[in-house]
Amino acid sequence: MSTPSDIERFRWLLASVDDWVEARNLRIRLVHEYLHDSGEFAGALNRARELVPLLTETYNCINRYSRERLAGLGNDWPPPVTGATEPDD
């Protein structure tokens, strides 16, 4: 889900569209930009860690939807992701 139209079409999968857009933009910053400021880089990594539950929840929602809708294709779906909770501060 990378374009605004994709996000709109699949918003029912997302707990928070705003957080999804933030996670997407953060990934772009971390992967494609060289952050010169160590404090900014640390802040970006910490925020990425905070967004792990959103990504886990979204993956599990897509996984559940796929299992239900495509059950006739077999039972070899990957398991849901567990154990991803909000980090301790």
N, C-alpha and C positions, 0 to 999 in steps of 0.2 A: 504494500500500500504506500505508494510513493507520490502519487499525484492527488491534487485536491478532489478530482472526480472519483478516484479509487476510495479515498477516505470517506467521502459522502456515501458511496454505494455500500461500504462495509462498516459504517459507523456503529451498527448494532453489535459488532464483534468487540468494540472497544469500550473499556470502562470510562476512558476520558480521551476525547479527540484531541484536546489541547495538550495533554501529556504525551500522546502518541506523536504529534507534530514536534513537540520539544525533543523527544527521544530521537526522532529521525534527524532533526537538525543538529543535535548534539553528536550523533554518530558521524555525520558529515564533517563536523568540526574536528573531531578526534582523529578521523581517518585521513582526511584530505588537507588539513591545515597544520602547519608547524606552529605550535603555541610557544612563544618565546618566554612568556611570563610563567614561572613555576607555580605561583599561587593560582593563576587562572587555570593552568593545566590540572592542578590538584582539585580545584573546585569542580572542573568539568568531570573528572574521574569520579569524584564523590557523588555528583548528581547522577551520573550514569549508573552507579551502584544503587542509588535510591530508586531508579526506574526499572530495576530487574523484576520486581513483582508485577509491574504492568506488562512487561514482555512475556513473562511466564503465564499470566492470566490470559493474555491474548492468544498465545500458542495453544494453551489448553482449550480455549473456546473454539478455535479453528479445528483442533484435533477432534473434539467432541462432535462438532457439526459434521465433519467429514465421516466419522464413524457412523453417525446416524443416517446420513444421506447416501453414503456410498457403501453400505454394509454388504451389498451383493457382490462387491469386488474382492472380498476376502477378509480375513481377520488378522492380517499381519500389520496392523497400524502400530506406529510407535506409541509407547506408553505416555500418559500425561507426565509433565514435569512436576516434581514435588520438592518441598524443602526450600523453595525460594521465598523468603519472607523479607520484610523490611529490615534493613541493617540496624544493628544497635548503635546508638550514638554515645 
